Amino acid sequence: MEKITVDARGLSCPQPVIETKRVLDKHSSGTVEILVDTVTSRENVLRYVTNAGWKGGWREQDGGYAVTATK
């Protein structure tokens, strides 16, 4: 299974959500990791991921966050 990474660090909301949507719309399953650097971006991306029907999670990584979407 391919793992796709979206690097949304340094982007202001709602751009991390838009980048996440762009990738999730192209894939019906798999694992997508979205890198963000603020709590607000983490929460907005996680909310979008779960509302889109993907299983979401997150962890701290390199001073930011890695949100994982799995389906």
Residue pairs with C-beta under 8 A, 6 or more apart in sequence:
1 30
1 31
2 30
2 31
3 30
3 31
3 32
3 33
4 23
4 27
4 30
4 31
4 32
4 33
5 32
5 33
5 34
5 35
6 16
6 19
6 20
6 23
6 32
6 33
6 34
6 35
7 35
8 15
8 16
8 19
8 20
8 34
8 35
8 36
8 41
8 45
9 35
9 36
9 37
9 64
10 37
11 19
11 36
11 41
13 38
13 40
13 41
13 44
14 44
16 34
16 36
16 41
16 44
16 45
17 44
17 45
17 48
19 34
20 32
20 34
20 45
20 48
20 49
20 67
20 69
21 48
21 52
23 32
24 32
24 49
24 52
24 54
24 69
28 71
29 71
30 70
30 71
31 68
31 69
31 70
32 54
32 68
32 69
32 70
33 66
33 67
33 68
33 69
34 45
34 49
34 66
34 67
34 68
34 69
35 61
35 64
35 65
35 66
35 67
36 42
36 45
36 64
36 65
36 67
37 63
37 64
37 65
38 64
39 65
41 65
42 58
42 65
42 67
45 67
46 56
46 57
46 58
46 67
49 55
49 56
49 67
49 69
50 56
52 69
53 71
54 69
54 70
54 71
55 69
55 70
55 71
56 67
56 68
56 69
56 70
57 67
57 68
57 70
58 65
58 66
58 67
58 68
59 65
59 66
59 68
60 66
